[in-house]
Amino acid sequence: MTAVTTIKVPVELRDRIAAQARQNNVTLAAVIAKALDEADERRFWEAVRAENVAITEEERLERIHDSTLMDDLDDPVDAEVSIQNKW
């Protein structure tokens, strides 16, 4: 079993978490984990956007022409994965 702990939160917050948990038929912990996951993802994409805004046009063109970012359509491993996943 995973270790558990208790945290103190205002009753109003607990009630909001509980309402979402009931609505989605999940645990309170799942609601909190989802909220944290979504916040992490928002921070990641905000950082990506900030980085993209900060690069020069020359750097952008270098990235576009970076062959390591190109997809190798003839890669047999890609084809096998596509077949296995029915893509």
Buried (B, 14 or more C-beta within 10 A) or exposed (E): EEEEEEEEEEEEEEEEBEEBBEEEEEEBEBBBEEEEEEEEEEEEEEEEEEEEEEEEEEEEEEEEEEEEEEEEEEEEEEEEEEEEEEE
